[in-house]
Amino acid sequence: MSNALRVDHDGAVATLRLNRPELHNAFDAGLIASLTATLEALGADPAVRVVVLAGEGPSFSAGADLQWMRAMANASQEENRQDALALARLMRTLDELPKPTLARVHGAAFGGGVGLVACCDIAIAAEGARFGLTESRLGLLPAVISPYVIAAIGPRQARRWFASGEHFDAATAQRIGLVHQVVAADALDAAVQAQLALLGKAGPVATASAKALVRDVLALGADRDALDGANAGLIAALRASDEGREGLSAFLEKRAPRWMAAH
Ligand SMILES: C/C=C/C(=O)SCCNC(=O)CCNC(=O)[C@H](O)C(C)(C)COP(=O)(O)OP(=O)(O)OC[C@H]1O[C@@H](n2cnc3c(N)ncnc32)[C@H](O)[C@@H]1OP(=O)(O)O
């Protein structure tokens, strides 16, 4: 793993910290590759139940490294396409990680940094956090991150923020659905811990399946037969699973559930 990424483990919680603080954690090809590989490894590690994404220094992430982007303008179209596909793979890996993810957002979250926030299941921001889908101001577009941002804030909001590239504050990020909670900067870690404690009460298989459920519902959309079939199959499997049996028994026996690992 490169120095630009740090991973800390605290019990079943893995915290990934982008670590290019002098550049507000802007990411280049190396950091994108390292983030993707680390997420894939955490996703497959049965000892990890939850992944927190955070930034070292003054910001969460200022998005793509603009020095790198400018240099790429001289590369071939195919190299640029492969580069963009690597970012797409990062976003998808985070979005589809088979365990809950939480973004801890402070300082700046711009461009691809907003994409990372949108790909996490839960996002908590500090009051002073600043956001922007600034690509249009740079003559670019938030194309690769668009599926995740549009899923988070909806098409109407996306049209405004994609077009104008305006900056917005944490209260606006909460209002449009990009973050779930905004707290004072000195309460950010406590709010993250409180959310982690809540996630710890839920069944690991159920929480891992929850995001797949949302994704399938959106993907299958109007095909209600396919959707009903997929959801019925999911519920049938969960009911008969060790976790489903334990969750129901624990409730009926008035005790706390004893969850097993998700894998
Ligand atoms: C598909 C994805 C596309 C994208 O993600 S496009 C990129 C979208 N991102 C942005 O538009 C953010 C650009 N950055 C900024 O607007 C500002 O910066 C900040 C709000 C993040 C911070 O402002 P302040 O506190 O005034 O600091 P500072 O002096 O502007 O930045 C400190 C150093 O950080 C470098 N830096 C900031 N963001 C990036 C970046 N995204 N790529 C490369 N470098 C960046 C600066 O240039 C500077 O560097 P030096 O100290 O050498 O002058």
The ligand as an SDF file (V2000), in Angstrom:
LIG
                    3D

 53 55  0  0  0  0  0  0  0  0999 V2000
  -13.9850   12.5950  -11.8960 C   0  0  0  0  0  0  0  0  0  0  0  0
  -13.4370   13.5150  -10.9030 C   0  0  0  0  0  0  0  0  0  0  0  0
  -13.1160   14.8350  -11.2440 C   0  0  0  0  0  0  0  0  0  0  0  0
  -12.6270   15.7490  -10.2150 C   0  0  0  0  0  0  0  0  0  0  0  0
  -12.5570   15.4030   -9.0490 O   0  0  0  0  0  0  0  0  0  0  0  0
  -12.1950   17.3260  -10.7020 S   0  0  0  0  0  0  0  0  0  0  0  0
  -11.4910   18.0810   -9.2350 C   0  0  0  0  0  0  0  0  0  0  0  0
  -12.5420   18.7030   -8.3850 C   0  0  0  0  0  0  0  0  0  0  0  0
  -11.8910   19.3620   -7.2900 N   0  0  0  0  0  0  0  0  0  0  0  0
  -11.8210   20.6860   -7.1470 C   0  0  0  0  0  0  0  0  0  0  0  0
  -12.3160   21.4580   -7.9570 O   0  0  0  0  0  0  0  0  0  0  0  0
  -11.0870   21.1960   -5.9280 C   0  0  0  0  0  0  0  0  0  0  0  0
   -9.9660   22.1670   -6.2910 C   0  0  0  0  0  0  0  0  0  0  0  0
   -9.4120   22.7200   -5.0860 N   0  0  0  0  0  0  0  0  0  0  0  0
   -9.9360   23.7680   -4.4200 C   0  0  0  0  0  0  0  0  0  0  0  0
  -10.9470   24.3280   -4.7820 O   0  0  0  0  0  0  0  0  0  0  0  0
   -9.2050   24.2510   -3.2080 C   0  0  0  0  0  0  0  0  0  0  0  0
   -7.8580   23.9100   -3.3290 O   0  0  0  0  0  0  0  0  0  0  0  0
   -9.7470   23.6930   -1.8750 C   0  0  0  0  0  0  0  0  0  0  0  0
  -11.1540   24.2460   -1.6530 C   0  0  0  0  0  0  0  0  0  0  0  0
   -9.7550   22.1670   -1.8650 C   0  0  0  0  0  0  0  0  0  0  0  0
   -8.8240   24.1640   -0.7230 C   0  0  0  0  0  0  0  0  0  0  0  0
   -8.6940   25.5600   -0.7680 O   0  0  0  0  0  0  0  0  0  0  0  0
   -7.6010   26.2890    0.1810 P   0  0  0  0  0  0  0  0  0  0  0  0
   -7.8430   25.8880    1.5930 O   0  0  0  0  0  0  0  0  0  0  0  0
   -7.6410   27.7410   -0.1650 O   0  0  0  0  0  0  0  0  0  0  0  0
   -6.1920   25.6530   -0.2260 O   0  0  0  0  0  0  0  0  0  0  0  0
   -5.3790   25.7960   -1.6070 P   0  0  0  0  0  0  0  0  0  0  0  0
   -4.2400   26.7390   -1.3980 O   0  0  0  0  0  0  0  0  0  0  0  0
   -6.3040   26.0720   -2.7510 O   0  0  0  0  0  0  0  0  0  0  0  0
   -4.8180   24.2790   -1.7810 O   0  0  0  0  0  0  0  0  0  0  0  0
   -3.6390   23.8080   -1.1200 C   0  0  0  0  0  0  0  0  0  0  0  0
   -2.8290   23.0350   -2.1360 C   0  0  0  0  0  0  0  0  0  0  0  0
   -3.6210   21.9200   -2.5750 O   0  0  0  0  0  0  0  0  0  0  0  0
   -3.6540   21.9240   -3.9930 C   0  0  0  0  0  0  0  0  0  0  0  0
   -4.8910   21.2820   -4.4270 N   0  0  0  0  0  0  0  0  0  0  0  0
   -6.1310   21.4490   -3.9650 C   0  0  0  0  0  0  0  0  0  0  0  0
   -7.0040   20.7050   -4.6250 N   0  0  0  0  0  0  0  0  0  0  0  0
   -6.2880   20.0300   -5.5680 C   0  0  0  0  0  0  0  0  0  0  0  0
   -6.6340   19.0830   -6.5730 C   0  0  0  0  0  0  0  0  0  0  0  0
   -7.8890   18.6610   -6.7420 N   0  0  0  0  0  0  0  0  0  0  0  0
   -5.6420   18.6150   -7.3420 N   0  0  0  0  0  0  0  0  0  0  0  0
   -4.3590   19.0030   -7.1580 C   0  0  0  0  0  0  0  0  0  0  0  0
   -3.9760   19.8920   -6.2170 N   0  0  0  0  0  0  0  0  0  0  0  0
   -4.9450   20.3990   -5.4440 C   0  0  0  0  0  0  0  0  0  0  0  0
   -3.5960   23.4010   -4.3360 C   0  0  0  0  0  0  0  0  0  0  0  0
   -3.2090   23.5700   -5.7100 O   0  0  0  0  0  0  0  0  0  0  0  0
   -2.5580   23.8870   -3.3740 C   0  0  0  0  0  0  0  0  0  0  0  0
   -1.2880   23.5240   -3.8560 O   0  0  0  0  0  0  0  0  0  0  0  0
   -0.0540   24.5460   -3.6860 P   0  0  0  0  0  0  0  0  0  0  0  0
    0.1440   24.6860   -2.1970 O   0  0  0  0  0  0  0  0  0  0  0  0
    1.1000   23.8690   -4.3690 O   0  0  0  0  0  0  0  0  0  0  0  0
   -0.4430   25.8380   -4.3130 O   0  0  0  0  0  0  0  0  0  0  0  0
  1  2  1  0
  2  3  2  0
  3  4  1  0
  4  5  2  0
  4  6  1  0
  6  7  1  0
  7  8  1  0
  8  9  1  0
  9 10  1  0
 10 11  2  0
 10 12  1  0
 12 13  1  0
 13 14  1  0
 14 15  1  0
 15 16  2  0
 15 17  1  0
 17 18  1  0
 17 19  1  0
 19 20  1  0
 19 21  1  0
 19 22  1  0
 22 23  1  0
 23 24  1  0
 24 25  2  0
 24 26  1  0
 24 27  1  0
 27 28  1  0
 28 29  2  0
 28 30  1  0
 28 31  1  0
 31 32  1  0
 32 33  1  0
 33 34  1  0
 33 48  1  0
 34 35  1  0
 35 36  1  0
 35 46  1  0
 36 37  1  0
 36 45  1  0
 37 38  2  0
 38 39  1  0
 39 40  1  0
 39 45  2  0
 40 41  1  0
 40 42  2  0
 42 43  1  0
 43 44  2  0
 44 45  1  0
 46 47  1  0
 46 48  1  0
 48 49  1  0
 49 50  1  0
 50 51  2  0
 50 52  1  0
 50 53  1  0
M  END
$$$$
